[in-house]
Structures are given as C-alpha cells and as structure tokens.
Amino acid sequence: MMGRFVSGDLPALDALVEKASAGIGRDIEALRIPRLAGVVLGGGYGRGEGGAKKNAKGDFVLSNDLDFFAVTEEGEGDDATVPIADALRPVSEKWTAELGVDVDFAVKTPWRLKHDEERIMVQELLRGYFDVAGDRGEKMFAGIAKRDAAALPWMEAARLLMNRGMGLLFARARGGEREKDFVARNINKCILGAGDAFLVSRGLYRWRAEERVAELKAQGKCGLYARAVEWKFRPGEEAVCDWETARETWLDGYQDVIACGDRRRTLRNAARWLVRRRTVGKLRTFALDPVVRVLDEVAAKVRGRGAPDGSLMRDWEIFN
C-alpha cells in the first residue's frame, strides 16, 4: 500500500512530512533568494515510496533523507546554483535537526534538467513530487518530456553501478561498529542498484519498486532484491546481507550490464575526458565514455581490496 509520502499506511508520518514541507517552504519564501524559481520535494517521499523505521519506543519515524529540488530561473548557467545552495544551507541544517533525517537540497538549472532528461533521477522526479515553494513543479518541468521506463539509455545502468559500487567501497572503508547504519544502507543500495541496472540495460526497468521485483523474478534474477526493497521501506538494524555477498551481487550485476553495453571508442568521449580531467588517464580505457571508464575503475577496486584513491574520487565526482 502506498501513502502520500511514506510507503504503507502510516498517516501520522504522511502528515509530518506534509507539515515539515510547509514549514520548509515558509522558511525558503522568507529568504527571498534571488534567481530561485521554486522548490519541490522529490526522492522516495515525493513518489510515495519513503521509508519508516521503529524507534526505541516502538513508534514509526522517518528513515530516509528528504530530497528537495530547487530550480533556478531560466537563462542561468550552472554557476548560478552555488549562491542558491549556500542560501538554502541554514534551512537544511534547521530541519535536519528538527526531523532527525538529512534534509538535502539539489539545485538545478532548467538547462541542466533538460540536458539530463533521460536520467532516472529526472524521470522519477517527473512522476512524483510535492510543491514546496515558489513556482509549481508543473510550470518548472513543463519543458521536460516523460520517457518510457523501457527506453532509458544503457548508460543509466552503467551510472547506477558506478554510484552503488562507490557506496560499497565507502562501506568497506567505514565498516566499524559505530557506522553500522551507514554500512547497512550502502549494502542495501548496492543490492538494489545491481538489480535496477540489470533491468535498465535490457529495457525492462519499471517505475514502481514492486513492479521491478516482479520483473526480476520473471527474469530469474531477483535474488536478494525483494528483501532489499522490504529493507528500503522498513529498515532494520542489521544489513540485508554481509559486505562480501553484496560485493558478489554487484560484480554479477557489472558483468550483466557490461555484456550488453556500449563500449565504443570515440573522439567525442576522448575530448570529454581531456577537457574535464586535463589528463589522458589509463590508455586501456581511453576514448570510452567517461562513465564507463570510471565504472571499470570502480570494478577493479571492488574486485580487489583497495579503497578509492584520490584520482578515482576525482573522476567519480566529475562524471557522476
């Protein structure tokens, strides 16, 4: 059952998210931030797929970050996002303390949203958001076309694996008892990412989590995915599996995706890398798409025992 914000029948938490969003909206409006067109709540809560967990008293509380998207006015370059992000930081800090989960703002220009139209993040935003401040999302997203889930580009599968692989490496580096929650979340994201990437790479992706579970079962690829979806909506203290199992699941996903991917070498890919990294990098992957190059490096680290070094971190931050 899907609530307005939280997965399942938890009206008190739905009311909390709505009330908090209204308060966040008032705080943003009071700031009168120049060149800010509007703000919406997106992410899992925006789609009605937010998670909830029980606290020490046995009451359900929010368990996921609240992901807000702030959109600039038309005609602004990406540099325009920096002062808006800075202006929103006090709002983020205030409500993070208030709600007990991270309240994050991603600032996007209309050009960036249009440029990233084929990205899962943008397409999921179009399918579930809640207006918070300024212009309504209906107006801000009017120029962005909804794409069929089956038509998502293969590169989105590679990007998913790249990001979830990095999360897995971070989890290995921060595997102490005090960071069990961080490790458990990244293990869970790894399991989900491997399954989602398989579906995207074969034109089988679906917008709702339960539909993805059904599709993976039909393909004989569900494995831990169904349990990871349950954990996403109702996380427990323990991870859905250990790190080594997550590692093997991610590597299987990597092989599945690479097997049907686009590894063409082009001058355009080479130019993108040279312009943004100002270095040739490893010759064995030169002129591949930058996301594929970074994914291959992540795979090498996941197979081995190393942590992300400064070069890999830089590559990931640039091409994520």
N, C-alpha and C positions, 0 to 999 in steps of 0.2 A: 504494500500500500504506500502511495506517495503523498506526503503532506505538501503544504505550500513551499516550505523551505527544507524541512527535515524529513528524511526517509522514514516512513512508518506513521503511526497515529500518535503523534506527540504534540497536541495543540498548544501546550504551555510553552514549548520551545519555539514553535512557529510564531507565537505571539511575542516571545522575547526577541527573535530576530527582526520581526517587523518593527517593534518598538525601538530597538537599537538602531536600525537603519534610518528611522525617522529622526532620532537624536543626532546621528552622524550627519544626516542631511542638513539639519538646522545648524550644526557647527560649521559645516562647509559653506553654507549660504552666508553666514555671519562674517566669514573671512573675506568675501568679495574678491576672490582670486582672479587676477587679470588673465584673460585668454582661456579660461576654463569654460567649456560649453556645458558639460553635465557629468554626472556620476551615476553609475548603476552598480548594483550587487550582482555579481556573476558567480562563476565557480559552481561547486556542488550545491550550495544553498540556493543559488539563483535558479538552478534546474530542479529543485525539489529533491535533490539527492544528497543533502547534507547528513553528516554522521552525528551520533549521540552516544555517550557512554555514561555509565553509572559512577557517581562519586562515592566517597566513603559512607555517606548516609543512605545510599541506595537510590538517590534521585538521578534522573537523567539530566546531563549537562551537554553543552556543545563540545564536539571533539575535533572539528576541522577548522582550518583558518577561514576567516571571512574575506573573500577576494572581491574587492571593488575595482571597477574600471573607470578611470577618469579620462574623458575625451576632450582634447583641446579644440579651439575654434578652427575653422578652415584656414588653409593657407600658411600654416606654421610648420617649420621643419622639426625634426626630432629634437633639436636643441631646446625647443620650447617646452619640452616635458620636464626639464630639470627644475626650473623655479616652481612649477606646479607641484612636483613631487616634494620639494622642500617645504612648501607651504602646507601640504597635507600631513606632514610628519607628526605635528603635535596632535592632530585628530587621531592618527593611527595609535600613537602612544597612549592617549587618554582611554580609548575604547578597548585597546588590548588589555589594559589594567582592569577595566570595568568588566569585561566579558570573560577573561581568563583564557582566551584563544587569540592568536595573532590576527590583527585587523590590517590587511595589506591593501595598498593602492597601486595598481599598474596604470601608468599614464601613457595614453596612446594618442597619436595624431590621426585625423581622418585618413591621411595618406597611408600611414602605417597599417591601419586596419584594412584598407582596400588592398594594399600590397600583400598582406598576409591572409587574404580572403580564403585561401584553400587550407589554411591551418586548422587543425582540430579545435584549438583554443578559440578562434574567432567563430567557427561554425557552431560550437557548443554555446557560445555567448549569445548568438542569434536565437537559439532555441530555448533560452531560459535566463531571464534577468529580471531585476526589480528596480524600478526607478527610485533614485535617492535624492538627487539634487540637480538643479538646472534643467537643461533640455531633456525631454523624454527620449528614451532609447530608440523609440520608433522613428524619431527625427534623426538622431545621430547615426543610426545604422541604415538609413534609407538607401544609401548607395552601395550597400554590400549585398551580394546575391547569396541566397541559401543554396548550398550544394548538397547533392545526394550523398549519404554516408558511403555508399559503394563507390563513389567517384573520387574519394580522397586520394591524393597522389602517393605513390610509393615512398617518396621522400619523408612523408609524415611518419611512416613506420620506422624509418632509419632515425628520425629525430627523437621519437619516443624511446627507442632502445638506447640512444646516446644519453638522454637525460636520466633514464632509470638506471643505466649502468653506472653513471657518475654517482647517483644516490647510493648505489650498492657499495661503491668504493668508499664513499664517505662513512657509511655504516660500519664498514670493516675498520676504518681508522678510528672511529669513535665508539668502539664496542664495549666500553666499560659499563659497570652495573648502574652508574648514575645516569646513563644515557640510553637506558633500555627502550624508552618510548621513541626516541629518535631512530634507533636501530629497527625497532618493530615496524615503524611507519615506512621506512625506506625499503625494508624487505617486502612489505605488502605492496608498495608501489611497483617494485620490481616484478612481482608475480603478475600484477595487473598489466603492466607495460608490455611484458612479453606476449601475453595473450592478445592485447589490443593491437600490437604491431603485426602479429600473425594475420589478424583479420584485415587490417588496413592493406597489407601487402598483397592480399588476394581478393580485394574488392568485396569483403564480407563484413565490414565494420557496421555496427548499429549504434544509434544514439543512446539508447537506454541500456543500463548495466544488465538488467535481467535478459534483454534480447541478445546481448553479447555472450552471456553464459549459455543460452540455448544454442547459439550458432557454434560456439566452440565444442559443445557436447556433440553436435551433429557432425563436426569435423574430427571427432576423436581426440581433441586437443585441450579438453577442459582442465584436467589435472587439478592443480591447486586453485585454479582461477575462481571457481564458485565459492570456495572458502575465503579467498581473499576479498571477494565482493561483500560477503557477510561481515568480515572484519572491518572493511571500509565503513560500513554503515553503523556497526556496533562494535567498535574496537575493544579488545580486552588488554590485559596487562602483558600477556605473552604474545610473541610474534606468531604468525600463522605457520611458520616453518623456521628452521635454522638457516644461518647465513649460507652454508655450503649448498643446501638444497635450493635456495634462491639463486645462488651462483650458477648451478647446473641448469635451472629453468631459464635464466637469462641467456646463457650460452646456446641452449637449444633454440630459443627464440631468435637469436642472432643468426644461427645457421639457416633457420626457416626463411628469414627475411632476406638475407644476402643471396639465397638460392634463386630468388625471383626478382632481384633488384637491378637497378640501372648503374653499372659501373663503367660507363663510357668516359673516356678522357677527352676533354675539350679545351680549346684555348680560353673559352669564357670562364670555365672553372679555374684554370690556372691563373687568369687575371684576377678573379675574385680573391683568391688566396694571397696573391702577391700584393695586391692593393691594401688588403686589410691586415695581413700579418707581416708584410715587409720582409719576408724570408721565403725561400723555396720549400723548406721543410724536408720531410723524408721523400727521396726520389721514387721509392716503390709505390707511393700513392699520389705522386704529383699529377695534377690535372684531373683527378677525380673530383666530384662535388665535395666542397669543404665539409659538409655534414658527414658524408661517408668517410672522409679522411679521419675526422675526429672519432667517429664510431669505431673505426678499425683500431685506433689507439686505445680507446676505452676497452675494447675486447681483449687487447693484448694485456692490459693491466688486470682485467678480471680473470683471465686465464692464469696469470702469474700471481705473484704475491706482493706486488708493489702498490704504493699509494699514488694518487695523482700528483705529478710533479708540477712545477711552475709553468712549464711550457704547455702541458695538457690543460691545465686550468685556464690559461690564457686563450687557447684555441676554443675551448668549450664556451667561455664567456662571450667570445666574439661571434661564434657561429650558432649559438643556441637560439 
